[in-house]
């Protein structure tokens, strides 16, 4: 099968969807499928030198919407080379451009929502939601309506997506998601991380890894950490990721206010061995998000055999809880502090058992191979269904 993935950007700082496409492209390539990628990035963007498939940069996109005037013409010319086009994410020009380009062509397109229809955004940012309503009927609604299917990574994400806009008509498919486990042995990965951060080698580390964004609950994490840290002198918090300068500055100020600044290491974006090394070197992964359609970093933690201390607003929390792969609580300071205390209260044997269950949960539910099988089956089933519909329509016309 020949597939084209379309994204607003391939910048790793954009978070989970970029890593998901990266791993998807690698896995599909190993199975003999052909994958290409189109983005709204500038052609000279430095991160495009590390893309695991042929990539076409159609930008630079203008402003935050990413308007790239040549995107529709390129997509219309090249889309017929593919069996399907998969759009990742909403609210930027790449989805609108894909719909415009493929109108009248026999090439279907699919849209991965990646949690961007979650009603949390409506309740938390009502002014932004009102702005989205101004162009929802003329842009995103039509992008989703005309897609062969809108793809969700969990059943919970699918159900929540229906609550954001009353004008909503899509063909829904749940295809799960997945990633890979670290390829090197944990000892060498830990050594690589401690080589970069030697002062942390003697600490008991809690890891947050992801975009630094209000929805991730980093402020909650700092306040919860401040509650438990005084009784745990070796406990240290690693915050790995990048975000808006203003958001990051507020968190630094909060850490100073809480008197925990000297017990936090801000690494910035971690990739490759350093990312996996951070997982392998840490005691537990912590993510008190207010909203997470899947949580690729949660799954990466499980793949590393690291228990996940998460909120019940992460859409795979039920799986984590059912498998005993971590601890779950509310997305509040109290809930996050409770998760930390419960983890710290476990004895060594119980912690090791939870690590084993974390890795077992990854193998059972979240491998990239399982995601690829489900995605390919969905595309094939839709192709068969479309062929049957066209055949039936031809018969009716002949009669």
C-alpha positions, 0 to 999 in steps of 0.5 A: 500500500502507498500512503501519504501522511500530511502534517502541519509540522514534523518538528519533534517539539510538536509532541506525540503525533510527530513521533507516532508518524515517525514510528508508523513510517518505519514500521510500514517500510519494514513491511514493504509499504511505501510511505511519504510525508508532506508538511507545511514546514520550510524546506530548510527546517533542520529537523527535516534531515532526520525524517524516516521517509521521503518528505515534501516541505510545502511551507513555510506556512504563514502565521499560526494557521500555516497558510501555504499557498502551494500545498493544494496544487502539490497535493492534487498533482501527487495524491493520485500516486497513493492509495490513501492520504492520512491527515494528522491533526486539526485547526491548521491549513494542512487539513483544509488544503488536503480536502480542497486538493482531493475533491473530485479525485478517487483518492480517499483521505483520513483524519487523525483527530489526535485529541483536538476535538476534546471538549476540555479545550471548549471549557478551558479556553472558551474564547478560543472555542468561540473563534473556532466556531467562526470558521468551523462550519466552513473549514474543519467541519467539512474537512471531517465530514468529507474524510473517508473516516476520522480516526481515533486512538481510543474509544473514549476519544471517539465519544468525547469528540462528539461533545465539542460542536453540535454541527458534527457528522463524521465516519468514525473509526478507532484504530488505537496507537502504539510505539516501539520499545528502546532498542539498546539495553537499559544499563547503557541508556541509563549510562548515557543519560547520567553522562549528560546529567551526572549530578542526577546519578545519586537521586531518585528521579521522577520524570515528566516528559512531553510538551510543556503546555497548560493541559499537561498539568505541570503546575499541579505536578510542581505543587504536588512534588512540593508536598512530598519532597520534604520527607524524601531528601533524595527525590528529584524531578526531571522535566523534559520538554519544551513549551511557550516561553511564558508558560515555562517562565511561570513554572520556573517562578512557581518552583522558586515560590514553592522552594523546590527549584534546586530539586528540579532539572529542566532538560529541554527536549530529549530525543534518541538515547537521551530520551530513552535514558531518561525513562530508564534512569527514572523511578516513575513517570508522572503525567497529571494531564487535564486532557490526553487523547492517548499519551504517547509518552505514557506508552513510551514509559511502559515500553521502558518498564516504568510505571506511569503515575497519571490522571484519569483524564488520559484516555488510556488510564483504564488500561493502565489501571486494569493492568496494574501498570501504574497508579491513577488519580484525579487531575488535581494537586491532591490526586497527583500528591496521592499518586506520588505518596502511594508510589513512594510507600511501595516496597522494593518488591512491589515496585519491581512487580509494577515495572514488570506489569508496565512492560507487559501492558505495553506488549499486550496493548501498545506496540507499533505492530498492533497499531499498524495491523489495525490501521491497515485493516481499517484502510483495506476494509474501507476500500472493500466497502467503497468498491461494493458501494460503487458496484451497487450504484452502477447496478442501480444506474443500469437498471 
